Amino acid sequence: MTERDITLTKELIDFISKSPVSYHVIHNAVSMLEQAGYERFDLQKGKLCPGEKRYITRNGSSLIAFQLPEQEPSGFMITASHSDSPLFKLKNNFELNVNDKYCRLNTEVYGGGIFSSWFDRPLSVAGRLIADIDNCFQVIPVTLEKDLCIIPNTCIHFNREINSGYKYNPSVDTLPLYGSWQNHPSLLSLLADSAGIAEQSIVSYDLFVYNRMKGIIYGAKDEFFAAPRIDDQQCAFSTLKALLLSQCHSSVPVCAIFDNEEVGSATKQGAASDLLRDTLEAIANLYSKKLSSLLPSSFMLSCDNAHAMHPNHPELTDAKNVPNMNEGIVIKHNANQKYTTDAVSEALFKTICSKVSVPIQHFSNRSDLPGGSTLGSISNTRVSLNTIDIGLAQLAMHSSYETAGTMDTAYMIDACQAFFESSIQFDGDRIYQLS
C-alpha cells in the first residue's frame, strides 16, 4: 500500500459521495474535464480542430471526452464505463399515506440491486428537476444533503423467517419511511428549496433514493475500502483520470461514460445508442477519413467491475480463474460472448499492462453459474472494433454498500493512461503492431 493508493482512494470516495446518481457523475466529470482545459462540443452545430480537447454530453447522464492529435490519427483508443447503479426510482405520485400516521415514498426498482442491503440505512433523494423558468424548460440536478428517509426492517418478532430466507416484495417491503403524515412538508418543496427555485416552477422530474453512507477505508493495513456505487464509478473515475493524465500521440484517446447499463443500455444515452458512432464519425470527418478506415486500428476497453473471490464462499468462483482485490486488473472471459474478450484483444491489452508493470488476472464464471454482461458487446453492435472486457475486483456487487481494493484504482489509471498513449496498426493480413 502506497501513499498514492490511499490518496487516490480518498479522491474516489469523495467523487462517489458527490455523485449519488448518473446526472451527478457526469456533472462532476465535466468539472474535472473543464478544469483540465476541455471544452464542450455540440455534435449538431460544432466544429472540431486538430489539437483540441473536447467533451460531449447527452441527457446529462452520458459523456464522451477526447483529445484530437495534430496529425491524421491511426485509430481510436476508447474506454467505456457506465454512470448508473442499482437504485430505487420515485414514481410520479410518490407520497403514500399509511393510516394517516406515516408518509412513505412510492418507488420502483431500477436495475438489479440486493434489496436487503438497503434496509435500516440513512437514505435521501437525488436526481434532476425540469423547471419552467421564464418560459424555458431548464434541467437542474438536485441532491438533498439530508438524512431524509429509511427503509425499516420488520422486527424478527413479526417475521420469524427473516434469517431463513425471505422474498422481498418491492411494492411493499422496500418503500422508504419519509415522515409523519400530518403536516409533513412535500418532498418537492424540499427539492425546490435545495435547487433555489419556486416549487410551482417544477414541471417534471427524475428522482431516485440513494444511500447516504460515506465511504471508508478499512482493513488491518487499510487494504480495502467500502462505499456505495463502486460499480461502476470506480471505473468511470479511473478512466477519466487516465485521460486527463495522458498525452495524445498518433491515435485519438476517447473516454466514454454511458448511462443505463444496469437496465440494458437501449436508451438514447446508453451504449446501444448512436452517441459513440456519431462522435467517432465527427472526428473522422475532421481528418477527411471514413470511420470504417480507422476502426480496424482501433481498440476499446469495456470497463466494468468484476467479482472478487468471496471470503465466505470461495466455492462460488471458478477453480482457476479467481480474481482477488489488490491484485490488478481483471480480464473477463465468457464463451457465449457476454464479455467481448478474445485472443487478439487479450494479447494487445496484456502487452500494454506489462509495459507499465500493471498486474492482470482473469475471471470466468463457474460453468454452472450464469453471469452478467457489460456494455462492450452492446456497443459493438453500433461500432465494431476489437474490444476487451476488464474491471477491478470487488465484493458485494449491486449491494447498496460495496467493497473493493485500495490498490486497484491506481492500477486502472496507470493501465488506461498507457492504453490512451498507445496505438495499434492493423495491416490487413491478421497482423497487429502495437506502439
N, C-alpha and C positions, 0 to 999 in steps of 0.2 A: 504494500500500500504506500503510495507516494503522496506528497502534499498536493500535487496536481490532481490526483484521483479524488481526494477529498474536496478540493476547490471546485472541480467540475461537477461533482455530485451535488454539492450545495447549490451551485448555479442551476442545475437541472431541477432540483427540488423547488427552488424559487420560481422557475419557469412554470412548473406544473401547478404550483399554488396560485399563480396568476392566470391560469388557463383552465377554468372549470369546464368549458365546453369548446367545441370546434371553432366557434367565432372568435374566441379569445386566443386560442392557439395561433390563428392566423394574424390577429391584431398584434400580438406580441412578436411574432415572426417578422411582420412588416416593420415594427420598431427597430428590431435588430438589423434588418437589411438597410433601412434608411440611415441609421447611424453609421453604417459602413459605406455609404455613398451610392446605394442602389436607388433607382428611380422607377416610379410606377410607369407601366406601359399599357396602352389601350390597344387591344388586338384589332378592333374595328377601324380606328382612326389614326393610330400612332405610326411613327416611322422610326425604324431602327438604324443605328450607325455602328460600324466596327469600333471595338474598344469600349463600348458601353456596358454598364451593369444594370440590369433591369429586372423587374418582377411584375407578375400578373396575378390578380386575384379574381375569383369567381364566387358569387354568393356570400362573400365574406367568410367562407369556411374552407376554401381550397386556394392553393398558391403554387405558382411556378416561378422560380428565380433562376437567372442565368447570367453568365459572362460571355461577351462576344469578342473573339480574337480579332486582331487587326488584319490577319490574312485569312484566306479561304480555309475553312476547317476541314479536317479529315472525317469528322463524325461527331456524335454526341455521347457524352458520358453522363448518364442520368441516374439519380437516386429517386426512389418513390416510397413515401411512407404515408401514414394517414393521421388525420387530426381528431377523429371521433373515438369515443369509448362507450361501452355499455352504460346506459343511464335510464332514468325514468322521465318521460316527457309529459308535461301537463296537457290535458285535454282542454278544449275550448271553454267549456263550462266546468271549472275545476274546483269550486268550493262546495263541499258536501256537508250537509247538516246531519249530525248524529244526535237524535233525541233532544234537540235544542240545547245540547250541552257542549259538544265538540264540533270543531270545523276541521275536516280532513281535506287533503288535496287529491283530486281525481287525476290519476296518471295512467299511462300505458307504457309498456316495456319497449325500450329502444336497444336493439342488439341482444346478445346472449349473455347476460350477467348472471352472477351467482347470487341469488336472492338473499340467502341467509346472511351474507356479508354486509348487507345494508341495514340490518336491524340495530337499534339502540346506539346509533352514531349521530353526531351533530351534522345536520344537513341544511342546505339552503337552496336558493333558486338562482339560476343564471340563464342567459340566452340573448335574445335580441327583441327589441320593440320596433314596430313600424308606426311612426308618428306622423300625423298630418300637421306640418308646421309651415304656415304661410302658403297653403295650397300646394305643398310639395311633400311627397312621402319620403321621410328620412329613416334610414336604418341605424338604430342606436344599440350597440352592445351594452348589456347591463349585467351587473353582478350584485346580489345582495350580500354584502360583507357582514353577515349576522348569522348566528346560530338560530335558524328560523324554525326548523321542524325536526321531528324524529319519527322513524317507523318503530313503534314499540312492539316488542315481543309479547306473545301471550304467555302468562306465567305458567310454570310447569304444573301447577295445581289444577289448571283448566285444560292442559294438554299434556297428559302423561306420556304420550308417544313422541314428544318432540325430539328426544335423543335416540329414538329408534328408527328415524327416517320419517320425513314429513313432506308432503307435496304442497307447495305454496300456491295459492290462488292469487294471481296478480290483480284481480278485481276486488279482492277482499283484504288479503294479508299484507300487501306491500304499500298501502296508502298512508302517506305521512300525516301525522298529527300536527296541524298548523296553529291552532289556538282554541280558545273558548268561543262558542257560537255567539253568545251575547256580546254585542258591541265590539266585535273584532274588526280591526282595520282591514280593508280589502287589500289583497296582495298587489293588485295593480296600482293602488295608491302608494304603496311602499316602493314599488319599482319605478313609478313616475318620479317620486322624490329622489331616489337614487340617481336617476338619469337627468334630473334637473329640468323636467318638462311637466306640463299640466296633464293630469290623468285623462281628461276628456280628449286630449290630442292623440291618445293611443288608438290606433285603428285595428292592429292585429299583432301577433307575437309568436315566437318560437321559444318556449321556456322549458327548462329541464331542472330536475332535482339533482344536486351534486353533493359529493362527500366533502365536508369542510375540514376534515382532519389534516393536519400539517404532516409533511414528510419528515422522516427521521433517519439518521444513520445509526446502525446498531451492530452488535456482534462483539465478540471478545477482542477483536482487533479492528473494529469499525469496518468489517469487510462487507456488510450488507447495508442496503437502505430500503425503506418502505415508504410508499406514498400511493395516493390514488392515481389512476390513469397512466401508470408506467407504460403499459401497452396502449398506444404506440408513441406516446410523447417522448420517450427516451430516444427512439429512432428519429423522430421529427426534429428534435433538438440537436441531436448529434450530427445528422446530415447537414443541417443548416449551419452549424458551427464550422463544419468542414468546408463548406462552400465559402464562408467568409474568410477562412484562412488560406484558401487555395489561390494559386496563380494560374491564369488562363494561358494555355500554350497552343497546341495545334488542334485541339478538339474543343467543343463547346460544353463546359460544365453546366449541368441543369439539376436543380433541386426541386422536386415536386412533392407537395403535401396535399393529398386528396381527402375529401370528406366522404362519409357514408360507406366506408369499407365494412363496418360492422353489420350493415344491412344489405350487402350485395353490390354496392358501387354503381348501380344502374340509375344514376341521377345526373342532372346537368353539371354537377360539380364533382362527380365521382370518377373513378378510374375508367369506367366504361363510357365516359362522355368523349366529346371531340376536343376537349381542352388541350390535352397534351399534343395531339396531332396538329391542331391549328397553330399552336405555339411553335412547334418544330418547323412547320411549313413556312411560317413568317420569317424564321431565322434563315432557313434555306434560301428563301427568295432574296434576302438581303445580299447573299453571295452569288445570286443568279444560278443557283443549283436546284435540281429536283430533289425533293426529300428522299425519294426512293434510291437516289445515288449515294446518299450519306448513311442510310440505315445499315447496310452491311458492315460498315466500320464503326458502328455504334454499339453501346453496351448499357444495360440497365441493372441496377441493384434494386430489387424489391425488398424493402427493409421493414420487417415486422417481427416483433419479438418471438422468441422460441421458448419451449418448455424445458426448464432445468429438471434434473433428477430430483424427485421429491424425497426429503429425508425420511418421511414416514411410509412412503410407498415406492421404493426403488423398483419394485416388481412391475410397475406400470410402464416403464421405459423399455426400449429395445435392448437386447442383450449387449450390443456392441456400440451402437450409435447413441451415446448418452451424454448430452451436454451438461456442463456444470457452470455455475456462476463464477465470475472472475477468471475464467479460463479462455476468454477470447470470443471471437465472432463465430456464430453458429451458421453453417451451411445446411439448408433444409432440403431433403430429398423425398420424392414420392413418385412411385411407378406410374400412377394414374394422372400425373401432371397437375395435381393440386398445388404443387410447387413447380416452378419453371426450370429448376436446376437441371443441367445436363452436363456431359463430359466437357464440352467446349467451354461453357460459362464457368464451370468449376475450375478448370485449368487456368483460365485467364485471371479469375479473382484470387486464387491461391497464390499465383505468382506476384500479384500486386501486394498482397498482405506480407509475403515473405520479404519483399524489398524494404519494408518498414518494420519488420520484426513483430508483426501482429499475429498472435496465435489464432488458429482456426480449429473448430471442432464440428462434428456432424450430428444431425438429428434425422432420424426416421421414426415414424410411429411403429409401435408393435404391430405386427401384421394382422392381429385380430382386433385392433382398436382403430376405428376410423378417426382421422384427424380433421383439423380445419383447413382452410385455404387462405390465400392472401390476394392482394390486388395485382400481382405480377401476371398471372395468366389472363386475368380480365383485361388489363392494359394491353397485353399483346394482341388481343383481337382488334384493337384500334391502331396500334403502332407495333409492327412485328420486327423484333430485333433480338439479339442474344440477351438473355436475362437470367439472373440467378436470384434465388430466394435466400435471404440471410436475415439474421436477427441477433438479439442478445438474450442470453438465458435468464429466465425469471421463474418465480414461483407464483402460484395463485392467480394465473392469468384470468381476467374477467371478474375477479373479485373487486369490491369497492376499495380495497387496500391491498396492494401487491408488494412483492419483494424482488429485488434484483441485486446484482453485484456492484460494489463501489468502484472496481477497476475497469468495468466493461465500457462505460461511456467514453473513456479516453481511447480505448482500443477502436471503437467505432469511428471516432473523429479522425484518428490517425489513418485508418484504412481508407476512409472516404476521401480524405484530403489527397492521399496518394492516388486514389481512383480518379478524382477530378483532374489531377495533373498528368494523367496518363493518356495515351491514345492507342487506338487499335487500327491496324491496316489489314484488310482482307483482300487478298489478291485474286479472288475468284476461282481458286483451284484448291480449296479446302485448306489453305494455309493462312494462319493469323500471325501477325507480328505485333508485339506489344512494346511500346516505348513510353 
